[in-house]
Amino acid sequence: MSTTLRERLEALGDTFWLRPAILALLGIVLGEATIWAERSDWARSLLPEGWLYAGGEAGARTLLGGIATSTIGVAGTTFSITVAALSLASGQMGPRLLRNFVRDAGNQVALGVFLGTFVYVLVVLRTVRSVEEGSFVPHLGVTGALVLALLCVGTLTWFVHHIASGINVETVIGTVHAELRDAVARLTLDRPEAEPASAPLPGCPVTLGQGGYLRALDEEDLANWAAKQGATLVLLVRPGDYLFPGVPLAEVFPATLAEEASGRVRDALSLGDRRAAAQDLEFAVRQLTEVAVRALSPGINDPFTAIAVLDRFGDVLCGMTDRHLPGRAVLRGGRAVLFRRRVTYDGLLDAMFHMVRQNGASSAAVLLRLMEVLGAVLTAERAPERRAALRRHADLVLAAGRQELAERAGVADLEARYAALPSDP
């Protein structure tokens, strides 16, 4: 799947109304289909005689009206529960995590089932006629309304369970952790890329007249253009960065291609008012970090949540031992045509551990668990440069503990765990 398509699909997932609108449209189509089947005398052949609604016009109106009233009322209640859950999650885990609740397909489908049932009933109800009006009772349509009403009962029961478990912090951490593991699998490589010579000297800058977060960048398209033109592009930004108007975001060689390169770069990037996970490996890392930092705030003071986040970071890093981050250059025909800013292992560690360590420096439990996580990753990791980065963070944890921990026993435990770290092979 192309990067641009993935980013657009992710943007669609952020649209809360999309699934409810589709299900409401399906409700209209289903209502029209049942009326057509009823008028085509298909109703008797579709279902056994005893399964169809057998009442008259007055009973059909009453039944359909009751279903319509109850479903739209429950739809409003469902929306209210969702808003209350979003408010609670925003206060406890951070407003940026609201994205995960808005994207939750279960919440969207639950609301869509109620709205779809409501519009279906309206479509069927408008066709019910008394004897004076021509006597038409859509038996198949009323039977369908009863079935959808039973579906709404099951959906409401499931929704209450889903929303209650969805605001559990462990569930939220698990969801973001799964997103992070998916990003690692998608954005890392099975084998390392060859590193060519360093990028050429500064060339003609490429700027943009608008600002925003870089959500996605089509590097393949830029590399193909540069190879065709015999040019070299040096990207100064990467997905997740905020682009400022007038600040260079790339450089092109030769300078004669600057104007054409500006148009190609503008076409290859996607801007937005918030970051996206399609190409940004640090996106989910920062979401988990925010959960941990909020948990360590004086108002919440929940080190267990921070420890749960550290455990997930350790899991991801241990899973990266046989994965490699993309290289700096994109080659075409053996020539480096595109140089890019890349995510580094050191940068990932900094995003994972710096803020947690700084905010948890006075908590012995957090620092001890952080040292244990670093020790576990050191046991699994064999690359010398990565081990050096992990040891650098272990040194920072030890220094923070010696400076901030008031209890001598906590410092002694931290020093013991530091001394027990695996030595270099």
C-alpha positions as a LaTeX table, in Angstrom:
\begin{tabular}{lrrr}
\hline
Residue & $x$ (\AA) & $y$ (\AA) & $z$ (\AA) \\
\hline
Met1 & 0.00 & 0.00 & 0.00 \\
Ser2 & 1.39 & 3.42 & $-0.96$ \\
Thr3 & 2.24 & 5.91 & 1.75 \\
Thr4 & $-0.20$ & 8.50 & 0.41 \\
Leu5 & $-3.06$ & 5.99 & 0.35 \\
Arg6 & $-2.22$ & 4.81 & 3.88 \\
Glu7 & $-2.25$ & 8.41 & 5.14 \\
Arg8 & $-5.61$ & 9.09 & 3.49 \\
Leu9 & $-7.11$ & 5.93 & 4.95 \\
Glu10 & $-5.82$ & 6.97 & 8.37 \\
Ala11 & $-7.43$ & 10.39 & 7.91 \\
Leu12 & $-10.73$ & 8.68 & 7.06 \\
Gly13 & $-10.43$ & 6.66 & 10.27 \\
Asp14 & $-10.30$ & 9.95 & 12.19 \\
Thr15 & $-13.71$ & 10.89 & 10.74 \\
Phe16 & $-16.15$ & 9.85 & 13.45 \\
Trp17 & $-19.29$ & 10.32 & 11.35 \\
Leu18 & $-18.23$ & 8.18 & 8.37 \\
Arg19 & $-19.33$ & 4.72 & 9.58 \\
Pro20 & $-22.59$ & 5.99 & 11.15 \\
Ala21 & $-23.41$ & 7.78 & 7.89 \\
Ile22 & $-22.76$ & 4.62 & 5.86 \\
Leu23 & $-24.96$ & 2.53 & 8.16 \\
Ala24 & $-27.72$ & 5.14 & 8.03 \\
Leu25 & $-27.56$ & 5.03 & 4.23 \\
Leu26 & $-27.76$ & 1.23 & 4.36 \\
Gly27 & $-30.85$ & 1.58 & 6.55 \\
Ile28 & $-32.54$ & 3.65 & 3.83 \\
Val29 & $-31.54$ & 1.16 & 1.13 \\
Leu30 & $-32.74$ & $-1.80$ & 3.22 \\
Gly31 & $-36.06$ & $-0.09$ & 3.94 \\
Glu32 & $-36.67$ & 0.58 & 0.24 \\
Ala33 & $-35.67$ & $-3.00$ & $-0.62$ \\
Thr34 & $-38.16$ & $-4.52$ & 1.84 \\
Ile35 & $-40.98$ & $-2.32$ & 0.53 \\
Trp36 & $-40.14$ & $-3.33$ & $-3.04$ \\
Ala37 & $-40.10$ & $-7.01$ & $-2.02$ \\
Glu38 & $-43.45$ & $-6.58$ & $-0.26$ \\
Arg39 & $-45.09$ & $-5.02$ & $-3.31$ \\
Ser40 & $-43.57$ & $-7.68$ & $-5.58$ \\
Asp41 & $-45.22$ & $-10.43$ & $-3.50$ \\
Trp42 & $-41.80$ & $-11.77$ & $-2.51$ \\
Ala43 & $-42.48$ & $-11.40$ & 1.18 \\
Arg44 & $-44.33$ & $-14.72$ & 1.48 \\
Ser45 & $-41.53$ & $-16.61$ & $-0.29$ \\
Leu46 & $-38.67$ & $-15.00$ & 1.63 \\
Leu47 & $-39.78$ & $-16.10$ & 5.10 \\
Pro48 & $-42.07$ & $-18.79$ & 6.52 \\
Glu49 & $-45.65$ & $-17.64$ & 7.08 \\
Gly50 & $-45.37$ & $-17.69$ & 10.87 \\
Trp51 & $-42.28$ & $-15.44$ & 10.91 \\
Leu52 & $-43.89$ & $-12.42$ & 9.26 \\
Tyr53 & $-45.74$ & $-9.70$ & 11.11 \\
Ala54 & $-49.45$ & $-10.52$ & 10.85 \\
Gly55 & $-51.06$ & $-7.44$ & 12.42 \\
Gly56 & $-52.95$ & $-4.62$ & 10.82 \\
Glu57 & $-52.29$ & $-1.01$ & 9.95 \\
Ala58 & $-52.83$ & 0.44 & 13.44 \\
Gly59 & $-50.55$ & $-2.10$ & 15.08 \\
Ala60 & $-47.85$ & $-1.53$ & 12.46 \\
Arg61 & $-47.92$ & 2.24 & 13.01 \\
Thr62 & $-47.72$ & 1.84 & 16.78 \\
Leu63 & $-44.92$ & $-0.72$ & 16.62 \\
Leu64 & $-42.82$ & 1.20 & 14.11 \\
Gly65 & $-43.35$ & 4.48 & 15.97 \\
Gly66 & $-42.24$ & 2.92 & 19.23 \\
Ile67 & $-39.11$ & 1.46 & 17.66 \\
Ala68 & $-38.24$ & 4.77 & 15.98 \\
Thr69 & $-38.68$ & 6.74 & 19.21 \\
Ser70 & $-36.63$ & 4.35 & 21.32 \\
Thr71 & $-33.77$ & 3.94 & 18.85 \\
Ile72 & $-33.22$ & 7.67 & 18.33 \\
Gly73 & $-33.35$ & 8.13 & 22.11 \\
Val74 & $-30.78$ & 5.41 & 22.67 \\
Ala75 & $-28.63$ & 6.91 & 19.88 \\
Gly76 & $-28.56$ & 10.19 & 21.81 \\
Thr77 & $-27.68$ & 8.33 & 25.01 \\
Thr78 & $-24.91$ & 6.49 & 23.20 \\
Phe79 & $-23.46$ & 9.78 & 21.97 \\
Ser80 & $-23.66$ & 11.24 & 25.49 \\
Ile81 & $-21.85$ & 8.23 & 26.97 \\
Thr82 & $-19.16$ & 8.54 & 24.31 \\
Val83 & $-18.64$ & 12.24 & 25.07 \\
Ala84 & $-18.43$ & 11.51 & 28.81 \\
Ala85 & $-15.84$ & 8.79 & 28.16 \\
Leu86 & $-13.83$ & 11.16 & 25.96 \\
Ser87 & $-13.85$ & 13.81 & 28.71 \\
Leu88 & $-12.65$ & 11.29 & 31.30 \\
Ala89 & $-9.92$ & 9.96 & 29.02 \\
Ser90 & $-8.77$ & 13.46 & 28.13 \\
Gly91 & $-8.36$ & 14.42 & 31.77 \\
Gln92 & $-6.56$ & 11.25 & 32.87 \\
Met93 & $-4.51$ & 10.21 & 29.83 \\
Gly94 & $-4.14$ & 13.32 & 27.69 \\
Pro95 & $-6.15$ & 15.00 & 24.94 \\
Arg96 & $-3.99$ & 13.55 & 22.15 \\
Leu97 & $-5.20$ & 10.07 & 23.05 \\
Leu98 & $-8.75$ & 11.12 & 22.14 \\
Arg99 & $-7.72$ & 10.18 & 18.60 \\
Asn100 & $-7.84$ & 6.51 & 19.58 \\
Phe101 & $-11.38$ & 6.83 & 20.96 \\
Val102 & $-12.60$ & 8.77 & 17.93 \\
Arg103 & $-11.06$ & 6.16 & 15.61 \\
Asp104 & $-12.59$ & 3.27 & 17.55 \\
Ala105 & $-14.69$ & 1.36 & 15.03 \\
Gly106 & $-16.86$ & $-0.14$ & 17.78 \\
Asn107 & $-18.13$ & 3.24 & 18.97 \\
Gln108 & $-18.84$ & 4.34 & 15.41 \\
Val109 & $-20.64$ & 1.12 & 14.46 \\
Ala110 & $-22.75$ & 1.15 & 17.64 \\
Leu111 & $-24.00$ & 4.65 & 16.88 \\
Gly112 & $-24.51$ & 3.67 & 13.25 \\
Val113 & $-26.68$ & 0.67 & 14.16 \\
Phe114 & $-29.11$ & 2.87 & 16.08 \\
Leu115 & $-29.20$ & 5.55 & 13.38 \\
Gly116 & $-29.56$ & 2.94 & 10.64 \\
Thr117 & $-32.48$ & 1.31 & 12.46 \\
Phe118 & $-34.12$ & 4.71 & 12.96 \\
Val119 & $-34.00$ & 5.71 & 9.30 \\
Tyr120 & $-35.07$ & 2.19 & 8.23 \\
Val121 & $-38.16$ & 2.45 & 10.40 \\
Leu122 & $-38.96$ & 5.90 & 8.99 \\
Val123 & $-38.73$ & 4.58 & 5.44 \\
Val124 & $-41.06$ & 1.67 & 6.24 \\
Leu125 & $-43.44$ & 3.76 & 8.35 \\
Arg126 & $-44.16$ & 6.23 & 5.55 \\
Thr127 & $-45.66$ & 3.41 & 3.43 \\
Val128 & $-48.22$ & 2.19 & 5.99 \\
Arg129 & $-51.73$ & 3.09 & 4.82 \\
Ser130 & $-55.16$ & 2.56 & 6.31 \\
Val131 & $-58.19$ & 1.25 & 4.41 \\
Glu132 & $-59.26$ & 4.80 & 3.55 \\
Glu133 & $-55.78$ & 5.49 & 2.11 \\
Gly134 & $-55.47$ & 2.31 & 0.10 \\
Ser135 & $-54.73$ & $-0.33$ & 2.77 \\
Phe136 & $-51.04$ & $-1.27$ & 2.63 \\
Val137 & $-49.19$ & $-2.92$ & 5.55 \\
Pro138 & $-45.51$ & $-3.80$ & 4.86 \\
His139 & $-45.40$ & $-7.09$ & 6.76 \\
Leu140 & $-41.85$ & $-7.83$ & 5.69 \\
Gly141 & $-40.72$ & $-4.30$ & 6.59 \\
Val142 & $-42.28$ & $-4.48$ & 10.08 \\
Thr143 & $-40.66$ & $-7.89$ & 10.62 \\
Gly144 & $-37.31$ & $-6.37$ & 9.62 \\
Ala145 & $-37.87$ & $-3.54$ & 12.11 \\
Leu146 & $-38.42$ & $-6.10$ & 14.88 \\
Val147 & $-35.19$ & $-7.88$ & 13.95 \\
Leu148 & $-33.27$ & $-4.60$ & 13.94 \\
Ala149 & $-34.79$ & $-3.69$ & 17.32 \\
Leu150 & $-33.41$ & $-6.93$ & 18.75 \\
Leu151 & $-30.05$ & $-6.10$ & 17.16 \\
Cys152 & $-30.15$ & $-2.70$ & 18.88 \\
Val153 & $-30.71$ & $-4.38$ & 22.25 \\
Gly154 & $-27.63$ & $-6.55$ & 21.75 \\
Thr155 & $-25.63$ & $-3.57$ & 20.46 \\
Leu156 & $-26.52$ & $-1.48$ & 23.53 \\
Thr157 & $-25.41$ & $-4.27$ & 25.87 \\
Trp158 & $-22.14$ & $-4.68$ & 23.98 \\
Phe159 & $-21.57$ & $-0.92$ & 23.81 \\
Val160 & $-21.82$ & $-0.46$ & 27.58 \\
His161 & $-19.21$ & $-3.20$ & 28.05 \\
His162 & $-17.01$ & $-1.80$ & 25.29 \\
Ile163 & $-17.00$ & 1.79 & 26.54 \\
Ala164 & $-16.34$ & 0.67 & 30.13 \\
Ser165 & $-13.34$ & $-1.43$ & 29.13 \\
Gly166 & $-12.18$ & 1.12 & 26.56 \\
Ile167 & $-11.44$ & 3.82 & 29.14 \\
Asn168 & $-9.37$ & 1.40 & 31.23 \\
Val169 & $-5.80$ & 2.67 & 31.15 \\
Glu170 & $-4.39$ & $-0.80$ & 30.51 \\
Thr171 & $-6.64$ & $-1.13$ & 27.46 \\
Val172 & $-5.53$ & 2.26 & 26.14 \\
Ile173 & $-1.87$ & 1.41 & 26.69 \\
Gly174 & $-2.37$ & $-1.93$ & 24.95 \\
Thr175 & $-4.02$ & $-0.26$ & 21.96 \\
Val176 & $-1.23$ & 2.28 & 21.49 \\
His177 & 1.37 & $-0.44$ & 22.08 \\
Ala178 & $-0.15$ & $-2.51$ & 19.26 \\
Glu179 & $-0.05$ & 0.55 & 17.01 \\
Leu180 & 3.61 & 1.09 & 17.87 \\
Arg181 & 4.51 & $-2.54$ & 17.12 \\
Asp182 & 2.69 & $-2.28$ & 13.80 \\
Ala183 & 4.63 & 0.89 & 12.95 \\
Val184 & 7.94 & $-0.81$ & 13.81 \\
Ala185 & 7.11 & $-3.78$ & 11.60 \\
Arg186 & 6.05 & $-1.48$ & 8.75 \\
Leu187 & 8.76 & 1.18 & 8.92 \\
Thr188 & 11.84 & $-0.92$ & 9.69 \\
Leu189 & 13.80 & $-3.31$ & 7.47 \\
Asp190 & 14.91 & $-6.93$ & 7.62 \\
Arg191 & 18.47 & $-6.04$ & 6.67 \\
Pro192 & 20.53 & $-2.85$ & 6.90 \\
Glu193 & 20.84 & $-0.52$ & 3.93 \\
Ala194 & 24.22 & 0.42 & 2.55 \\
Glu195 & 25.22 & 3.93 & 3.55 \\
Pro196 & 26.60 & 5.94 & 0.57 \\
Ala197 & 28.86 & 8.95 & 0.73 \\
Ser198 & 27.69 & 11.98 & 2.66 \\
Ala199 & 25.22 & 14.41 & 1.14 \\
Pro200 & 26.57 & 17.11 & $-1.19$ \\
Leu201 & 27.25 & 20.65 & $-0.07$ \\
Pro202 & 24.26 & 22.94 & 0.54 \\
Gly203 & 22.34 & 23.66 & $-2.65$ \\
Cys204 & 19.31 & 25.67 & $-3.64$ \\
Pro205 & 16.71 & 25.69 & $-0.84$ \\
Val206 & 13.10 & 24.61 & $-1.36$ \\
Thr207 & 10.54 & 26.38 & 0.83 \\
Leu208 & 6.80 & 26.17 & 1.42 \\
Gly209 & 4.34 & 29.03 & 1.76 \\
Gln210 & 2.22 & 27.37 & 4.44 \\
Gly211 & 2.79 & 25.66 & 7.76 \\
Gly212 & 1.54 & 22.49 & 9.38 \\
Tyr213 & 2.57 & 19.06 & 10.54 \\
Leu214 & 4.10 & 16.85 & 7.89 \\
Arg215 & 1.77 & 13.84 & 7.95 \\
Ala216 & 3.22 & 11.90 & 5.02 \\
Leu217 & 5.90 & 12.25 & 2.36 \\
Asp218 & 6.08 & 10.28 & $-0.89$ \\
Glu219 & 9.82 & 9.63 & $-0.97$ \\
Glu220 & 9.55 & 7.11 & $-3.82$ \\
Asp221 & 8.00 & 9.69 & $-6.14$ \\
Leu222 & 10.67 & 12.25 & $-5.25$ \\
Ala223 & 13.45 & 9.70 & $-5.76$ \\
Asn224 & 12.06 & 8.68 & $-9.18$ \\
Trp225 & 11.87 & 12.33 & $-10.25$ \\
Ala226 & 15.40 & 13.06 & $-9.06$ \\
Ala227 & 16.76 & 9.99 & $-10.89$ \\
Lys228 & 15.00 & 10.99 & $-14.10$ \\
Gln229 & 16.29 & 14.57 & $-13.94$ \\
Gly230 & 19.80 & 13.61 & $-12.83$ \\
Ala231 & 19.26 & 15.68 & $-9.69$ \\
Thr232 & 19.92 & 15.14 & $-6.00$ \\
Leu233 & 17.42 & 16.08 & $-3.31$ \\
Val234 & 18.28 & 16.53 & 0.36 \\
Leu235 & 15.26 & 16.52 & 2.67 \\
Leu236 & 15.65 & 18.63 & 5.79 \\
Val237 & 12.42 & 17.45 & 7.43 \\
Arg238 & 10.72 & 14.14 & 8.14 \\
Pro239 & 7.15 & 13.03 & 8.85 \\
Gly240 & 6.09 & 14.33 & 12.25 \\
Asp241 & 7.96 & 17.64 & 11.95 \\
Tyr242 & 6.15 & 20.95 & 11.96 \\
Leu243 & 6.88 & 22.89 & 8.77 \\
Phe244 & 7.22 & 26.65 & 9.14 \\
Pro245 & 6.38 & 28.93 & 6.20 \\
Gly246 & 9.47 & 30.17 & 4.42 \\
Val247 & 11.85 & 27.81 & 6.23 \\
Pro248 & 13.74 & 25.47 & 3.83 \\
Leu249 & 12.43 & 21.93 & 3.89 \\
Ala250 & 14.72 & 20.56 & 1.17 \\
Glu251 & 17.72 & 21.38 & $-1.01$ \\
Val252 & 18.13 & 20.50 & $-4.68$ \\
Phe253 & 21.14 & 20.02 & $-6.93$ \\
Pro254 & 21.63 & 21.47 & $-9.50$ \\
Ala255 & 20.09 & 24.84 & $-8.69$ \\
Thr256 & 18.54 & 25.13 & $-12.18$ \\
Leu257 & 15.93 & 22.57 & $-11.10$ \\
Ala258 & 14.88 & 24.54 & $-8.01$ \\
Glu259 & 11.52 & 25.73 & $-9.37$ \\
Glu260 & 10.50 & 22.30 & $-10.67$ \\
Ala261 & 11.72 & 20.67 & $-7.47$ \\
Ser262 & 9.55 & 23.00 & $-5.40$ \\
Gly263 & 6.45 & 21.84 & $-7.22$ \\
Arg264 & 7.39 & 18.17 & $-6.93$ \\
Val265 & 8.06 & 18.47 & $-3.20$ \\
Arg266 & 4.76 & 20.28 & $-2.60$ \\
Asp267 & 2.89 & 17.53 & $-4.46$ \\
Ala268 & 4.71 & 14.78 & $-2.54$ \\
Leu269 & 3.88 & 15.95 & 0.99 \\
Ser270 & 0.69 & 15.96 & 3.01 \\
Leu271 & 0.17 & 18.58 & 5.71 \\
Gly272 & $-2.31$ & 18.67 & 8.56 \\
Asp273 & $-3.02$ & 20.24 & 11.92 \\
Arg274 & $-1.84$ & 17.14 & 13.81 \\
Arg275 & 0.65 & 14.35 & 13.41 \\
Ala276 & $-0.18$ & 11.01 & 11.79 \\
Ala277 & 1.13 & 7.49 & 12.33 \\
Ala278 & 1.47 & 6.47 & 8.68 \\
Gln279 & 5.20 & 7.30 & 8.46 \\
Asp280 & 6.00 & 8.71 & 11.90 \\
Leu281 & 7.61 & 6.00 & 14.01 \\
Glu282 & 7.80 & 8.26 & 17.05 \\
Phe283 & 4.06 & 9.09 & 16.96 \\
Ala284 & 2.88 & 6.15 & 19.08 \\
Val285 & 6.00 & 6.46 & 21.26 \\
Arg286 & 5.02 & 9.99 & 22.23 \\
Gln287 & 1.43 & 8.94 & 22.93 \\
Leu288 & 2.63 & 6.31 & 25.40 \\
Thr289 & 5.10 & 8.78 & 26.89 \\
Glu290 & 2.26 & 11.24 & 27.49 \\
Val291 & 0.30 & 8.59 & 29.39 \\
Ala292 & 3.32 & 7.90 & 31.61 \\
Val293 & 4.10 & 11.58 & 32.20 \\
Arg294 & 0.50 & 12.38 & 33.16 \\
Ala295 & 0.44 & 9.39 & 35.49 \\
Leu296 & 3.54 & 10.75 & 37.25 \\
Ser297 & 2.07 & 14.24 & 37.72 \\
Pro298 & 1.43 & 15.27 & 41.36 \\
Gly299 & $-2.32$ & 15.40 & 40.77 \\
Ile300 & $-2.51$ & 11.75 & 39.69 \\
Asn301 & 0.65 & 10.15 & 41.18 \\
Asp302 & 0.19 & 6.72 & 39.58 \\
Pro303 & 3.61 & 5.07 & 39.12 \\
Phe304 & 2.00 & 1.75 & 38.16 \\
Thr305 & 0.74 & 3.24 & 34.89 \\
Ala306 & 4.20 & 4.62 & 34.15 \\
Ile307 & 5.69 & 1.19 & 34.84 \\
Ala308 & 3.18 & $-0.39$ & 32.44 \\
Val309 & 4.32 & 2.05 & 29.73 \\
Leu310 & 7.97 & 1.22 & 30.39 \\
Asp311 & 7.19 & $-2.49$ & 30.03 \\
Arg312 & 5.66 & $-1.83$ & 26.59 \\
Phe313 & 8.72 & 0.18 & 25.55 \\
Gly314 & 10.93 & $-2.73$ & 26.58 \\
Asp315 & 8.79 & $-5.12$ & 24.57 \\
Val316 & 9.11 & $-2.95$ & 21.44 \\
Leu317 & 12.88 & $-2.52$ & 21.80 \\
Cys318 & 13.44 & $-6.24$ & 22.32 \\
Gly319 & 11.38 & $-6.88$ & 19.20 \\
Met320 & 13.63 & $-4.50$ & 17.24 \\
Thr321 & 16.85 & $-6.43$ & 17.84 \\
Asp322 & 16.69 & $-8.05$ & 14.38 \\
Arg323 & 15.15 & $-5.01$ & 12.64 \\
His324 & 16.99 & $-2.10$ & 11.04 \\
Leu325 & 15.98 & 1.51 & 10.62 \\
Pro326 & 15.95 & 2.89 & 7.05 \\
Gly327 & 19.20 & 4.39 & 5.80 \\
Arg328 & 19.73 & 8.02 & 5.01 \\
Ala329 & 19.85 & 7.69 & 1.21 \\
Val330 & 17.50 & 6.37 & $-1.47$ \\
Leu331 & 19.38 & 4.84 & $-4.41$ \\
Arg332 & 18.44 & 4.67 & $-8.06$ \\
Gly333 & 20.80 & 2.85 & $-10.40$ \\
Gly334 & 23.47 & 2.74 & $-7.71$ \\
Arg335 & 23.39 & 6.54 & $-7.25$ \\
Ala336 & 22.09 & 8.34 & $-4.19$ \\
Val337 & 19.33 & 10.59 & $-5.54$ \\
Leu338 & 17.53 & 11.40 & $-2.29$ \\
Phe339 & 18.93 & 12.06 & 1.16 \\
Arg340 & 16.42 & 12.12 & 3.99 \\
Arg341 & 16.23 & 12.85 & 7.67 \\
Arg342 & 15.76 & 9.53 & 9.37 \\
Val343 & 14.66 & 8.25 & 12.74 \\
Thr344 & 17.65 & 6.99 & 14.72 \\
Tyr345 & 17.81 & 4.43 & 17.48 \\
Asp346 & 19.19 & 7.09 & 19.83 \\
Gly347 & 16.24 & 9.32 & 18.94 \\
Leu348 & 13.75 & 6.57 & 19.71 \\
Leu349 & 15.32 & 5.94 & 23.09 \\
Asp350 & 15.28 & 9.65 & 23.87 \\
Ala351 & 11.57 & 9.87 & 22.97 \\
Met352 & 10.81 & 6.83 & 25.12 \\
Phe353 & 12.81 & 7.51 & 28.26 \\
His354 & 13.86 & 11.14 & 28.68 \\
Met355 & 10.54 & 12.60 & 29.82 \\
Val356 & 9.62 & 9.53 & 31.88 \\
Arg357 & 12.95 & 9.67 & 33.70 \\
Gln358 & 12.74 & 13.42 & 34.27 \\
Asn359 & 9.19 & 13.31 & 35.64 \\
Gly360 & 9.76 & 10.10 & 37.63 \\
Ala361 & 13.15 & 11.01 & 39.07 \\
Ser362 & 11.72 & 11.16 & 42.60 \\
Ser363 & 10.00 & 7.78 & 42.34 \\
Ala364 & 12.22 & 4.85 & 43.22 \\
Ala365 & 9.75 & 2.35 & 41.73 \\
Val366 & 9.81 & 4.06 & 38.32 \\
Leu367 & 13.60 & 4.42 & 38.19 \\
Leu368 & 14.13 & 0.82 & 39.30 \\
Arg369 & 11.75 & $-0.46$ & 36.64 \\
Leu370 & 13.38 & 1.73 & 34.00 \\
Met371 & 16.78 & 0.29 & 34.89 \\
Glu372 & 15.35 & $-3.25$ & 34.71 \\
Val373 & 13.85 & $-2.56$ & 31.28 \\
Leu374 & 17.18 & $-1.24$ & 30.01 \\
Gly375 & 18.87 & $-4.35$ & 31.39 \\
Ala376 & 16.38 & $-6.62$ & 29.60 \\
Val377 & 16.93 & $-4.85$ & 26.29 \\
Leu378 & 20.72 & $-4.98$ & 26.76 \\
Thr379 & 20.41 & $-8.74$ & 27.22 \\
Ala380 & 18.59 & $-9.10$ & 23.89 \\
Glu381 & 20.48 & $-6.47$ & 21.87 \\
Arg382 & 23.82 & $-7.30$ & 20.21 \\
Ala383 & 24.56 & $-4.22$ & 18.07 \\
Pro384 & 27.43 & $-2.26$ & 19.74 \\
Glu385 & 26.09 & 1.18 & 18.83 \\
Arg386 & 22.65 & 0.35 & 20.22 \\
Arg387 & 24.13 & $-1.08$ & 23.40 \\
Ala388 & 26.10 & 2.13 & 23.85 \\
Ala389 & 22.87 & 4.16 & 23.54 \\
Leu390 & 21.13 & 1.93 & 26.09 \\
Arg391 & 24.03 & 2.27 & 28.53 \\
Arg392 & 23.93 & 6.05 & 28.12 \\
His393 & 20.32 & 6.01 & 29.35 \\
Ala394 & 21.25 & 3.67 & 32.20 \\
Asp395 & 23.89 & 6.20 & 33.27 \\
Leu396 & 21.29 & 8.98 & 33.15 \\
Val397 & 18.87 & 6.93 & 35.28 \\
Leu398 & 21.55 & 6.25 & 37.87 \\
Ala399 & 22.55 & 9.92 & 37.99 \\
Ala400 & 18.90 & 10.99 & 38.39 \\
Gly401 & 18.38 & 8.51 & 41.22 \\
Arg402 & 21.47 & 9.63 & 43.10 \\
Gln403 & 20.38 & 13.24 & 42.83 \\
Glu404 & 16.62 & 13.00 & 43.42 \\
Leu405 & 15.90 & 9.94 & 45.60 \\
Ala406 & 15.71 & 10.87 & 49.24 \\
Glu407 & 15.75 & 7.31 & 50.55 \\
Arg408 & 19.19 & 5.74 & 50.72 \\
Ala409 & 17.79 & 2.24 & 50.31 \\
Gly410 & 16.26 & 3.21 & 46.98 \\
Val411 & 19.59 & 4.54 & 45.74 \\
Ala412 & 21.33 & 1.35 & 46.84 \\
Asp413 & 18.80 & $-0.79$ & 44.98 \\
Leu414 & 19.25 & 1.32 & 41.86 \\
Glu415 & 23.04 & 1.03 & 42.06 \\
Ala416 & 22.73 & $-2.74$ & 42.46 \\
Arg417 & 20.59 & $-3.04$ & 39.36 \\
Tyr418 & 23.00 & $-0.83$ & 37.45 \\
Ala419 & 25.92 & $-3.03$ & 38.48 \\
Ala420 & 23.97 & $-6.11$ & 37.31 \\
Leu421 & 23.50 & $-4.79$ & 33.77 \\
Pro422 & 24.85 & $-7.22$ & 31.13 \\
Ser423 & 28.39 & $-6.44$ & 30.11 \\
Asp424 & 29.39 & $-5.98$ & 26.47 \\
Pro425 & 30.05 & $-9.29$ & 24.68 \\
\hline
\end{tabular}
